[in-house]
C-alpha cells in the first residue's frame, strides 16, 4: 500500500495518466543524469588484515553488481538525477554489508562463543539494522512491489476497439 502521507512524485502522477485531472505540481525539478558508478575501492578499502581485505573485495563486487542491476532501471523509471547519486550508492553499500553479515552468520552461526559464554552473533544485529535502512531506500526509490503496483501505464489516447 502506498504511503498516503507522502506526496507522489510528479513524474509518477504524469506516468499514471493523472485520472483525477488535478494540477500536477512539479516541485523541485531535478535534471536527469546518467549516474557514474562510484569507485568502490574508496568505500571498501583494502586492509593489512587478509580476512578484512577479502571481505572488502567481496563487498566491492556485490555493490558493483547491485549498482549495475538497479541504476539502469531507476534512470528510466524514476528519472534519476545527480542529486540521487548518494542515495543509490548508500543502497548498494547496504546490500553489500548485508551480504557480508549473512556470510559471517553462515560461517560462525547465530550463536558464538565469547569471553562471557555463548552469545548472539553481532552480525545478526548488524544485518537487521542494514535491512531496516535498505527498506527505507527501497521505498524512497520505488523499488518494492507495492511501490510498483501504484504505478499504472497511461491509457492510450485512441479509444478505438482493436476488434473494430
N, CA, C and O of each residue as an XYZ file, in Angstrom:
656
protein
N       0.847     -1.180      0.000
C       0.000      0.000      0.000
C       0.889      1.240      0.000
O       1.902      1.285      0.699
N       0.521      2.201     -0.755
C       1.307      3.433     -0.848
C       1.207      4.229      0.453
O       0.225      4.130      1.187
N       2.223      4.999      0.711
C       2.238      5.854      1.899
C       1.334      7.052      1.617
O       1.668      7.897      0.787
N       0.196      7.130      2.301
C      -0.770      8.183      1.986
C      -0.339      9.550      2.472
O      -0.920     10.556      2.066
N       0.656      9.612      3.325
C       1.121     10.898      3.849
C       2.242     11.501      3.014
O       2.563     12.681      3.162
N       2.830     10.711      2.150
C       3.923     11.192      1.314
C       3.380     11.485     -0.071
O       2.804     10.598     -0.701
N       3.547     12.705     -0.562
C       3.006     13.023     -1.893
C       3.712     12.216     -2.982
O       4.903     11.917     -2.890
N       2.948     11.879     -4.002
C       3.513     11.129     -5.128
C       4.335     12.072     -5.988
O       3.946     13.221     -6.192
N       5.463     11.604     -6.492
C       6.265     12.449     -7.379
C       5.487     12.813     -8.641
O       4.651     12.045     -9.114
N       5.776     13.989     -9.171
C       5.082     14.475    -10.366
C       5.287     13.534    -11.546
O       4.366     13.325    -12.336
N       6.481     12.963    -11.674
C       6.762     12.038    -12.781
C       5.842     10.826    -12.684
O       5.305     10.369    -13.693
N       5.659     10.305    -11.470
C       4.801      9.139    -11.288
C       3.345      9.485    -11.598
O       2.650      8.693    -12.235
N       2.877     10.644    -11.163
C       1.487     11.033    -11.435
C       1.262     11.240    -12.928
O       0.213     10.867    -13.453
N       2.231     11.827    -13.611
C       2.090     12.035    -15.051
C       2.100     10.691    -15.784
O       1.353     10.497    -16.743
N       2.946      9.770    -15.330
C       3.044      8.462    -15.960
C       1.740      7.675    -15.789
O       1.370      6.890    -16.662
N       1.051      7.882    -14.674
C      -0.203      7.185    -14.391
C      -1.367      7.768    -15.179
O      -2.442      7.169    -15.211
N      -1.187      8.898    -15.804
C      -2.241      9.494    -16.601
C      -3.073     10.509    -15.846
O      -3.978     11.102    -16.433
N      -2.804     10.736    -14.566
C      -3.491     11.717    -13.740
C      -5.011     11.611    -13.870
O      -5.654     12.544    -14.352
N      -5.602     10.467    -13.439
C      -7.040     10.272    -13.633
C      -7.912     11.314    -12.936
O      -9.033     11.561    -13.380
N      -7.428     11.930    -11.859
C      -8.244     12.936    -11.168
C      -8.214     14.284    -11.880
O      -8.998     15.177    -11.557
N      -7.328     14.427    -12.828
C      -7.162     15.670    -13.602
C      -6.829     16.865    -12.708
O      -7.028     18.013    -13.104
N      -6.328     16.598    -11.516
C      -5.913     17.692    -10.635
C      -4.555     18.211    -11.094
O      -3.826     17.536    -11.821
N      -4.239     19.401    -10.662
C      -2.993     20.024    -11.067
C      -1.806     19.204    -10.559
O      -1.770     18.789     -9.400
N      -0.848     18.982    -11.438
C       0.369     18.282    -11.054
C       1.416     19.328    -10.726
O       1.896     20.051    -11.600
N       1.756     19.393     -9.465
C       2.785     20.346     -9.040
C       4.136     19.668     -9.169
O       4.392     18.615     -8.585
N       4.974     20.293     -9.937
C       6.278     19.716    -10.217
C       7.181     19.650     -8.992
O       7.947     18.699     -8.838
N       7.099     20.645     -8.124
C       8.042     20.682     -7.011
C       9.420     21.039     -7.544
O       9.543     21.835     -8.475
N      10.430     20.466     -6.969
C      11.792     20.706     -7.427
C      12.054     19.810     -8.624
O      11.904     18.592     -8.534
N      12.439     20.397     -9.729
C      12.742     19.642    -10.933
C      14.239     19.344    -10.938
O      15.073     20.249    -10.916
N      14.551     18.062    -10.966
C      15.944     17.631    -10.976
C      16.282     17.185    -12.386
O      15.606     16.319    -12.940
N      17.324     17.766    -12.977
C      17.684     17.328    -14.321
C      18.149     15.876    -14.304
O      18.911     15.457    -13.433
N      17.676     15.131    -15.276
C      18.086     13.732    -15.373
C      19.572     13.645    -15.669
O      20.156     14.519    -16.311
N      20.165     12.564    -15.181
C      21.587     12.354    -15.402
C      21.866     10.869    -15.517
O      21.129     10.044    -14.977
N      22.927     10.536    -16.217
C      23.422      9.169    -16.248
C      24.441      9.079    -15.126
O      25.492      9.717    -15.177
N      24.124      8.286    -14.118
C      24.981      8.220    -12.942
C      26.193      7.344    -13.200
O      26.078      6.234    -13.720
N      27.353      7.860    -12.829
C      28.596      7.106    -12.954
C      28.762      6.229    -11.720
O      28.509      6.662    -10.595
N      29.189      4.995    -11.947
C      29.386      4.073    -10.833
C      30.514      4.572     -9.940
O      31.569      4.973    -10.433
N      30.295      4.548     -8.632
C      31.336      5.025     -7.712
C      32.559      4.120     -7.736
O      32.506      2.985     -8.210
N      33.650      4.644     -7.219
C      34.854      3.839     -7.043
C      34.678      3.064     -5.744
O      34.890      3.606     -4.659
N      34.294      1.811     -5.853
C      34.023      1.004     -4.665
C      35.282      0.754     -3.857
O      35.200      0.412     -2.678
N      36.443      0.918     -4.469
C      37.704      0.785     -3.737
C      37.872      1.872     -2.692
O      38.584      1.675     -1.707
N      37.231      3.015     -2.885
C      37.271      4.087     -1.894
C      36.339      3.807     -0.729
O      36.611      4.204      0.404
N      35.233      3.118     -1.012
C      34.261      2.809      0.033
C      34.727      1.607      0.842
O      34.710      1.633      2.073
N      35.141      0.556      0.146
C      35.601     -0.679      0.782
C      37.098     -0.803      0.542
O      37.533     -1.482     -0.387
N      37.861     -0.161      1.362
C      39.316     -0.107      1.183
C      39.985     -1.415      1.576
O      39.450     -2.198      2.361
N      41.160     -1.630      1.016
C      41.962     -2.789      1.393
C      42.514     -2.596      2.795
O      42.682     -1.473      3.269
N      42.790     -3.709      3.440
C      43.271     -3.692      4.814
C      44.508     -4.571      4.914
O      44.670     -5.501      4.125
N      45.384     -4.288      5.878
C      46.540     -5.178      6.071
C      46.104     -6.584      6.516
O      46.809     -7.564      6.272
N      44.943     -6.670      7.167
C      44.424     -7.966      7.590
C      43.841     -8.679      6.370
O      42.913     -8.161      5.749
N      44.366     -9.860      6.010
C      43.889    -10.540      4.795
C      42.404    -10.919      4.852
O      41.736    -10.944      3.819
N      41.888    -11.212      6.035
C      40.474    -11.561      6.174
C      39.576    -10.365      5.856
O      38.586    -10.493      5.135
N      39.930     -9.219      6.395
C      39.150     -7.997      6.140
C      39.288     -7.580      4.689
O      38.323     -7.135      4.067
N      40.484     -7.725      4.154
C      40.710     -7.357      2.760
C      39.875     -8.232      1.827
O      39.320     -7.733      0.848
N      39.779     -9.525      2.117
C      38.967    -10.430      1.294
C      37.484    -10.063      1.404
O      36.763    -10.081      0.407
N      37.035     -9.735      2.608
C      35.634     -9.341      2.798
C      35.335     -8.050      2.036
O      34.264     -7.914      1.445
N      36.274     -7.104      2.048
C      36.070     -5.842      1.337
C      36.073     -6.040     -0.175
O      35.342     -5.354     -0.888
N      36.889     -6.972     -0.671
C      36.866     -7.275     -2.109
C      35.488     -7.809     -2.505
O      34.930     -7.420     -3.531
N      34.956     -8.697     -1.682
C      33.622     -9.247     -1.951
C      32.571     -8.133     -1.901
O      31.669     -8.099     -2.738
N      32.680     -7.219     -0.924
C      31.736     -6.100     -0.832
C      31.791     -5.236     -2.084
O      30.756     -4.775     -2.565
N      32.990     -5.013     -2.615
C      33.114     -4.232     -3.858
C      32.375     -4.914     -4.994
O      31.687     -4.257     -5.775
N      32.517     -6.237     -5.090
C      31.842     -6.980     -6.162
C      30.327     -6.929     -6.007
O      29.608     -6.708     -6.981
N      29.843     -7.133     -4.787
C      28.390     -7.141     -4.544
C      27.802     -5.757     -4.801
O      26.754     -5.640     -5.436
N      28.465     -4.708     -4.314
C      27.965     -3.344     -4.510
C      27.949     -2.984     -5.998
O      27.007     -2.356     -6.479
N      28.977     -3.379     -6.709
C      29.047     -3.085     -8.140
C      27.945     -3.824     -8.902
O      27.317     -3.255     -9.796
N      27.715     -5.070     -8.554
C      26.655     -5.839     -9.215
C      25.291     -5.215     -8.937
O      24.449     -5.136     -9.831
N      25.071     -4.771     -7.700
C      23.791     -4.139     -7.354
C      23.624     -2.826     -8.116
O      22.536     -2.537     -8.613
N      24.687     -2.032     -8.214
C      24.642     -0.766     -8.956
C      24.245     -1.029    -10.406
O      23.362     -0.365    -10.948
N      24.914     -2.016    -11.033
C      24.633     -2.316    -12.439
C      23.239     -2.907    -12.632
O      22.684     -2.839    -13.729
N      22.674     -3.484    -11.582
C      21.344     -4.077    -11.666
C      20.241     -3.028    -11.545
O      19.256     -3.090    -12.280
N      20.386     -2.071    -10.638
C      19.266     -1.156    -10.369
C      19.357      0.193    -11.059
O      18.322      0.787    -11.361
N      20.546      0.695    -11.318
C      20.659      2.047    -11.886
C      20.016      2.162    -13.268
O      19.314      3.143    -13.512
N      20.218      1.215    -14.182
C      19.533      1.369    -15.480
C      18.012      1.419    -15.351
O      17.353      2.156    -16.084
N      17.461      0.652    -14.439
C      16.008      0.659    -14.223
C      15.569      1.994    -13.637
O      14.588      2.584    -14.091
N      16.295      2.469    -12.628
C      15.920      3.718    -11.970
C      16.091      4.928    -12.883
O      15.325      5.885    -12.778
N      17.072      4.905    -13.770
C      17.259      6.035    -14.682
C      16.049      6.211    -15.580
O      15.687      7.335    -15.930
N      15.423      5.103    -15.955
C      14.245      5.176    -16.818
C      12.981      5.403    -16.001
O      12.182      6.284    -16.316
N      12.803      4.609    -14.951
C      11.545      4.630    -14.197
C      11.408      5.835    -13.281
O      10.327      6.415    -13.181
N      12.491      6.219    -12.610
C      12.387      7.282    -11.612
C      12.989      8.597    -12.080
O      12.841      9.615    -11.404
N      13.659      8.596    -13.215
C      14.275      9.824    -13.684
C      15.348     10.311    -12.726
O      15.291     11.443    -12.244
N      16.323      9.462    -12.451
C      17.380      9.807    -11.504
C      18.159     11.030    -11.950
O      18.412     11.232    -13.137
N      18.526     11.827    -10.984
C      19.389     12.970    -11.224
C      20.677     12.807    -10.437
O      20.816     11.874     -9.646
N      21.600     13.700    -10.653
C      22.895     13.640     -9.965
C      22.730     13.718     -8.447
O      23.539     13.155     -7.710
N      21.704     14.399     -7.980
C      21.492     14.521     -6.534
C      21.096     13.183     -5.904
O      21.177     13.031     -4.685
N      20.673     12.224     -6.709
C      20.286     10.908     -6.193
C      21.463      9.949     -6.094
O      21.310      8.822     -5.624
N      22.627     10.387     -6.530
C      23.804      9.521     -6.572
C      24.115      8.938     -5.196
O      24.359      7.737     -5.084
N      24.113      9.748     -4.165
C      24.460      9.290     -2.825
C      23.444      8.287     -2.294
O      23.817      7.308     -1.647
N      22.172      8.521     -2.561
C      21.132      7.599     -2.092
C      21.300      6.224     -2.724
O      21.220      5.208     -2.034
N      21.529      6.187     -4.025
C      21.690      4.906     -4.714
C      22.990      4.235     -4.269
O      23.038      3.016     -4.107
N      24.036      5.028     -4.075
C      25.304      4.477     -3.588
C      25.117      3.850     -2.209
O      25.614      2.753     -1.955
N      24.406      4.537     -1.321
C      24.152      4.002      0.015
C      23.319      2.725     -0.042
O      23.547      1.805      0.743
N      22.368      2.658     -0.951
C      21.587      1.445     -1.119
C      22.508      0.279     -1.477
O      22.362     -0.813     -0.929
N      23.443      0.499     -2.380
C      24.377     -0.555     -2.792
C      25.301     -0.962     -1.645
O      25.636     -2.138     -1.506
N      25.715      0.006     -0.823
C      26.546     -0.300      0.345
C      25.752     -1.169      1.322
O      26.290     -2.122      1.886
N      24.476     -0.841      1.521
C      23.628     -1.645      2.410
C      23.544     -3.085      1.925
O      23.659     -4.019      2.720
N      23.344     -3.266      0.636
C      23.238     -4.617      0.080
C      24.547     -5.367      0.298
O      24.532     -6.541      0.668
N      25.677     -4.702      0.072
C      26.985     -5.350      0.257
C      27.223     -5.713      1.722
O      27.738     -6.792      2.015
N      26.857     -4.829      2.635
C      27.059     -5.109      4.062
C      26.124     -6.207      4.550
O      26.511     -7.009      5.400
N      24.909     -6.258      4.035
C      24.004     -7.355      4.391
C      24.603     -8.675      3.930
O      24.575     -9.664      4.662
N      25.143     -8.690      2.723
C      25.806     -9.890      2.214
C      26.962    -10.294      3.128
O      27.133    -11.473      3.439
N      27.741     -9.323      3.547
C      28.883     -9.592      4.429
C      28.401    -10.162      5.769
O      28.973    -11.131      6.269
N      27.366     -9.575      6.346
C      26.844    -10.056      7.628
C      26.251    -11.459      7.485
O      26.433    -12.304      8.362
N      25.552    -11.703      6.395
C      24.966    -13.030      6.186
C      26.046    -14.089      5.990
O      25.891    -15.224      6.441
N      27.122    -13.730      5.332
C      28.231    -14.676      5.176
C      28.847    -15.001      6.535
O      29.198    -16.150      6.805
N      28.978    -13.987      7.387
C      29.511    -14.220      8.726
C      28.570    -15.123      9.522
O      29.027    -16.019     10.232
N      27.271    -14.895      9.410
C      26.303    -15.745     10.106
C      26.377    -17.190      9.601
O      26.238    -18.133     10.380
N      26.594    -17.355      8.303
C      26.703    -18.700      7.739
C      27.968    -19.404      8.215
O      27.959    -20.612      8.454
N      29.044    -18.656      8.352
C      30.317    -19.255      8.767
C      30.364    -19.525     10.270
O      30.781    -20.606     10.687
N      29.945    -18.563     11.086
C      30.093    -18.687     12.535
C      28.811    -19.081     13.254
O      28.869    -19.513     14.405
N      27.659    -18.945     12.614
C      26.399    -19.316     13.233
C      25.746    -18.151     13.950
O      26.328    -17.074     14.081
N      24.520    -18.387     14.414
C      23.781    -17.343     15.119
C      24.317    -17.100     16.519
O      24.242    -15.984     17.032
N      24.854    -18.134     17.130
C      25.413    -18.027     18.479
C      26.917    -18.262     18.393
O      27.371    -19.207     17.749
N      27.679    -17.397     19.046
C      29.143    -17.528     19.049
C      29.637    -17.580     20.490
O      28.971    -17.106     21.411
N      30.809    -18.163     20.663
C      31.405    -18.237     21.992
C      32.275    -17.018     22.204
O      33.163    -16.722     21.404
N      32.009    -16.315     23.293
C      32.778    -15.132     23.655
C      33.343    -15.352     25.054
O      33.182    -16.428     25.630
N      34.001    -14.338     25.599
C      34.608    -14.496     26.919
C      33.583    -14.695     28.024
O      33.921    -15.207     29.091
N      32.333    -14.300     27.789
C      31.282    -14.483     28.799
C      30.377    -15.671     28.486
O      29.317    -15.817     29.095
N      30.772    -16.497     27.571
C      29.972    -17.666     27.222
C      29.397    -17.530     25.825
O      29.923    -16.788     24.995
N      28.332    -18.240     25.573
C      27.688    -18.229     24.266
C      26.752    -17.020     24.175
O      25.891    -16.813     25.029
N      26.946    -16.235     23.121
C      26.155    -15.020     22.919
C      25.688    -14.953     21.465
O      26.174    -15.680     20.598
N      24.754    -14.079     21.235
C      24.255    -13.850     19.872
C      25.357    -13.242     19.015
O      26.091    -12.359     19.461
N      25.464    -13.717     17.795
C      26.429    -13.177     16.842
C      26.024    -11.730     16.520
O      24.880    -11.472     16.143
N      26.950    -10.806     16.667
C      26.688     -9.393     16.393
C      26.304     -9.120     14.956
O      25.673     -8.105     14.661
N      26.685    -10.029     14.046
C      26.331     -9.850     12.641
C      24.824     -9.900     12.434
O      24.314     -9.314     11.479
N      24.102    -10.590     13.313
C      22.642    -10.642     13.188
C      22.037     -9.262     13.437
O      21.123     -8.844     12.726
N      22.542     -8.562     14.437
C      22.063     -7.214     14.732
C      22.434     -6.256     13.604
O      21.622     -5.433     13.182
N      23.653     -6.372     13.129
C      24.120     -5.507     12.038
C      23.272     -5.727     10.783
O      22.868     -4.766     10.129
N      23.006     -6.986     10.452
C      22.189     -7.290      9.273
C      20.790     -6.689      9.419
O      20.242     -6.147      8.460
N      20.217     -6.787     10.618
C      18.875     -6.231     10.846
C      18.865     -4.721     10.667
O      17.929     -4.171     10.088
N      19.898     -4.047     11.158
C      19.958     -2.586     11.023
C      20.124     -2.174      9.561
O      19.489     -1.224      9.103
N      20.972     -2.888      8.838
C      21.137     -2.570      7.415
C      19.855     -2.876      6.634
O      19.509     -2.144      5.707
N      19.155     -3.942      6.997
C      17.901     -4.256      6.310
C      16.858     -3.177      6.544
O      16.098     -2.835      5.638
N      16.821     -2.645      7.747
C      15.888     -1.566      8.046
C      16.182     -0.347      7.170
O      15.265      0.265      6.623
N      17.446     -0.003      7.044
C      17.829      1.128      6.194
C      17.555      0.824      4.722
O      17.091      1.691      3.981
N      17.839     -0.393      4.307
C      17.594     -0.795      2.920
C      16.113     -0.677      2.577
O      15.761     -0.258      1.474
N      15.246     -1.046      3.519
C      13.802     -0.935      3.284
C      13.405      0.514      3.031
O      12.534      0.781      2.203
N      14.030      1.446      3.730
C      13.728      2.872      3.500
C      14.163      3.306      2.108
O      13.434      4.014      1.414
N      15.367      2.875      1.700
C      15.852      3.232      0.366
C      14.950      2.629     -0.707
O      14.639      3.287     -1.700
N      14.535      1.392     -0.512
C      13.666      0.724     -1.480
C      12.350      1.486     -1.619
O      11.859      1.682     -2.731
N      11.778      1.916     -0.494
C      10.521      2.673     -0.529
C      10.730      4.025     -1.209
O       9.917      4.436     -2.037
N      11.813      4.714     -0.864
C      12.061      6.045     -1.435
C      12.284      5.984     -2.943
O      11.847      6.876     -3.671
N      12.957      4.942     -3.414
C      13.273      4.850     -4.837
C      12.229      4.079     -5.640
O      12.363      3.939     -6.856
N      11.195      3.579     -4.974
C      10.123      2.872     -5.676
C      10.532      1.511     -6.187
O      10.103      1.103     -7.266
N      11.349      0.799     -5.437
C      11.842     -0.497     -5.886
C      11.056     -1.687     -5.345
O      11.348     -2.825     -5.711
N      10.077     -1.456     -4.491
C       9.334     -2.576     -3.921
C       8.123     -2.891     -4.793
O       7.657     -2.031     -5.540
N       7.612     -4.111     -4.705
C       6.409     -4.451     -5.484
C       5.229     -3.549     -5.145
O       4.465     -3.180     -6.038
N       5.065     -3.187     -3.878
C       3.934     -2.325     -3.523
C       4.085     -0.934     -4.124
O       3.086     -0.308     -4.481
N       5.318     -0.438     -4.244
C       5.530      0.863     -4.881
C       5.236      0.779     -6.375
O       4.723      1.730     -6.964
N       5.562     -0.363     -6.989
C       5.316     -0.531     -8.420
C       3.840     -0.752     -8.734
O       3.379     -0.392     -9.818
N       3.086     -1.346     -7.789
C       1.665     -1.578     -8.017
C       0.929     -0.262     -8.190
O      -0.033     -0.177     -8.954
N       1.379      0.766     -7.480
C       0.715      2.068     -7.558
C       0.945      2.739     -8.905
O       0.223      3.677     -9.244
N       1.923      2.293     -9.681
C       2.225      2.887    -10.976
C       1.500      2.092    -12.050
O       1.716      0.889    -12.197
N       0.649      2.764    -12.789
C      -0.069      2.110    -13.887
C       0.277      2.822    -15.182
O       0.568      4.018    -15.199
N       0.238      2.074    -16.241
C       0.530      2.657    -17.551
C      -0.598      3.588    -17.950
O      -1.760      3.284    -17.682
N      -0.291      4.728    -18.591
C      -1.357      5.634    -19.029
C      -2.202      4.983    -20.121
O      -1.715      4.185    -20.923
N      -3.461      5.344    -20.125
C      -4.375      4.829    -21.141
C      -4.012      5.424    -22.496
O      -3.626      6.590    -22.579
N      -4.133      4.634    -23.556
C      -3.851      5.188    -24.893
C      -4.889      6.246    -25.258
O      -6.038      6.172    -24.824
N      -4.479      7.229    -26.056
C      -5.374      8.306    -26.476
C      -6.432      7.811    -27.445
O      -7.535      8.355    -27.492
N      -6.111      6.797    -28.208
C      -7.032      6.262    -29.207
C      -8.062      5.375    -28.506
O      -7.699      4.379    -27.880
N      -9.343      5.732    -28.610
C     -10.397      4.984    -27.943
C     -10.977      3.872    -28.823
O     -11.970      3.247    -28.450
N     -10.376      3.623    -29.969
C     -10.948      2.614    -30.856
C     -10.686      1.219    -30.292
O      -9.660      0.957    -29.665
N     -11.633      0.354    -30.534
C     -11.537     -1.027    -30.087
C     -10.673     -1.784    -31.095
O     -10.776     -1.562    -32.302
N      -9.829     -2.671    -30.596
C      -8.955     -3.393    -31.525
C      -9.730     -4.376    -32.380
O      -9.206     -4.846    -33.390
N     -10.972     -4.706    -32.008
C     -11.780     -5.678    -32.748
C     -12.668     -4.984    -33.791
O     -13.374     -5.666    -34.533
N     -12.652     -3.661    -33.866
C     -13.489     -2.959    -34.853
C     -12.874     -3.013    -36.211
O     -13.438     -2.476    -37.165
